[in-house]
Amino acid sequence: MTAKIVTVTNQKGGCGKTTVSMQLAGGLAKHGRVLVVDADAQATATRWAASASDDQPFPATVTGLAAAGAKLHREVRKYLTDYDFILIDCPPSVESPVPQSALLVSDLALIPIIPAPADLWAASGTRVLIEQAGALNNGLIARMVPNMVPRTSLGDEVLGELSGYGIPLTQAQLRQRTAYREAQVYGTTVHTMGARARDSIEEVDLLLEEILGILSGVAR
């Protein structure tokens, strides 16, 4: 089997790209072999996995490829037959060639976005990036993932504006919950945290189900 590739990207920092990447990696590990490509020089995904305990290692393999730069897509292709799913965690930089390179070989682009005005304004650059990549990768599918969603009328208003932005929103949303931060500290995912992370687990599972549905229609 050739791996399905999901790139998690946004040119704005602080939107939760690594959180989305690592939580999805943990869920996808129940469905096959998973590789997380840490393409960010900050190496947050690598440090996350390294924080896992010896008796409960992180459920996916994590490898750092930030140094590959514009050649990232070539490096990722080397792993296509070794894994069922590859998630690429991209850096939050307008100047970096990494996201464009990653999108060249991706089946699905996920754009985590916080429903706040600043994130809405910054989303236009990422949309342009997706459009440019789509011109070279005709099969690329893109979805925006509402992340750290607050229970406020402003959040609902921004989500309403995003619904007409040109890139569909996922139906699943991840809210602002302590469990996601705790998972990073302990090098794990919410799925291993039991009842105290019940709401987070339900959110991730809904997003995972939606993503698997999209990927099921992708032919390789």
Stockholm file with secondary structure:
# STOCKHOLM 1.0

chainA/1-220         MTAKIVTVTNQKGGCGKTTVSMQLAGGLAKHGRVLVVDADAQATATRWAASASDDQPFPATVTGLAAAGAKLHREVRKYLTDYDFILIDCPPSVESPVPQSALLVSDLALIPIIPAPADLWAASGTRVLIEQAGALNNGLIARMVPNMVPRTSLGDEVLGELSGYGIPLTQAQLRQRTAYREAQVYGTTVHTMGARARDSIEEVDLLLEEILGILSGVAR
#=GR chainA/1-220 SS CCCEEEEECCSSTTSCHHHHHHHHHHHHTTTSCEEEEECSTTCHHHHHHHTSBTTBCCSSEEEECGGGGGGHHHHHHTTTTTCSEEEEECCCCSSCSHHHHHHHTCSEEEEEECSSHHHHHHHHHHHHHHHHHHHHCTTCEEEEEECSBCSSHHHHHHHHHHTTSSSCBCSCCCBCCHHHHHHHHTTSCGGGSGGGGHHHHHHHHHHHHHHHHHHHTCCC
#=GC SS_cons         CCCEEEEECCSSTTSCHHHHHHHHHHHHTTTSCEEEEECSTTCHHHHHHHTSBTTBCCSSEEEECGGGGGGHHHHHHTTTTTCSEEEEECCCCSSCSHHHHHHHTCSEEEEEECSSHHHHHHHHHHHHHHHHHHHHCTTCEEEEEECSBCSSHHHHHHHHHHTTSSSCBCSCCCBCCHHHHHHHHTTSCGGGSGGGGHHHHHHHHHHHHHHHHHHHTCCC
//
